Amino acid sequence: MGETETRTGTIKAVPVRHPGRWVAAVAVAVLAAMLVNNLVTNEAYNWAEQLKYLFAPAVLEGVRNTIWLTVAAMIGGVLLGIVLALMRLSANPLLRGAAWIYVWVFRGTPLFTQLLIWGNIGALFPTLGLGIPFGPEFVTAQTNALYSAAAAAALGLLFNEAAYMAEIVRGGIQSVDTGQQEAASALGLTRSQTLRRIILPQAMRVIAPPTGNEAISMLKNTALVAAVPYTELTFTVQNIYSHTYQIIPMLVMACVWYLFLSSLMMIGQHYLERHYGKGYAR
């Protein structure tokens, strides 16, 4: 900024004022200082208690269970979601209807309620058997003898996630121009080859970001398997503070673990999106 000579005289440039920005910045700085002061001075956090249990064997076991539940639910949910998405896009009305009903049921009911049902599935199906449909069964067994809390938690998360992944995959496939499939057919590629080599690689640019968000949400949703019940991170800290009565310190410690794990997943999501976003303008 400065003075500029023109034919009519000297023009003095004056920068535009933004008082709102400074007010907002001061407000944010004050709130941040208040938060830091609260974290440092508030004895209710009991940081020493948190450090005592941060790497305790029970907590680490809860973290491991949280991680494997997240991985199992996402892998199974993605695979089943792809199948459901293809059914939704099928020309067969029976397949389309069945997939729509599945998505409608699992997206339209709370995950916590679904987990409660999976945890008590033995009351609905007391025995499991192999045999002829609507006919005799050759092998039967008690459901509770074959079913564990870990299986109930994993299946509950998996089947719920599949409904959301089905819509994400369907949206990604539909984002690819139909001319791509027509061109692949003209080249002699089968429908499965077209899907694997042409459609899905392009659709991944659209599928990857929401899938990463779903994975992070799944990490947090594992806290709901206390309904089964199954020992994951939140359930573990609840057991600890039921004996120590240090409720806030244990819950904050759990949040620290969740933040750490979700931050690692965010880094992976960033590189995944960058990989599939190559060649596309921002």
Buried (B, 14 or more C-beta within 10 A) or exposed (E): EEEEEEEEEEEEEEEEEEEEEEEEEEEEEEEEEEEEEEEEEEEEBBBEBBEBBEEEEEBBBBBEBBBBBBBBBBEBBBEBBBBBBBBBBBEEEEBBEBBBEBBEEBEEEEBBEBBBBBBEBBEEEEEBEEEEEEEEEEEEEEBEEEBEBBBBBBBBBBBBBBBBBBBBBBBBBBEBEEEEBEEBEEEEBEEEEBBEEBBBEBBBBBBBBBBBBBBBBBBBBBBBBBBBBBBBBBBBBBBBBEEBEBBBBBBBBBEEBBEEBBEEBEEEBEEBBEEBBEEEEE
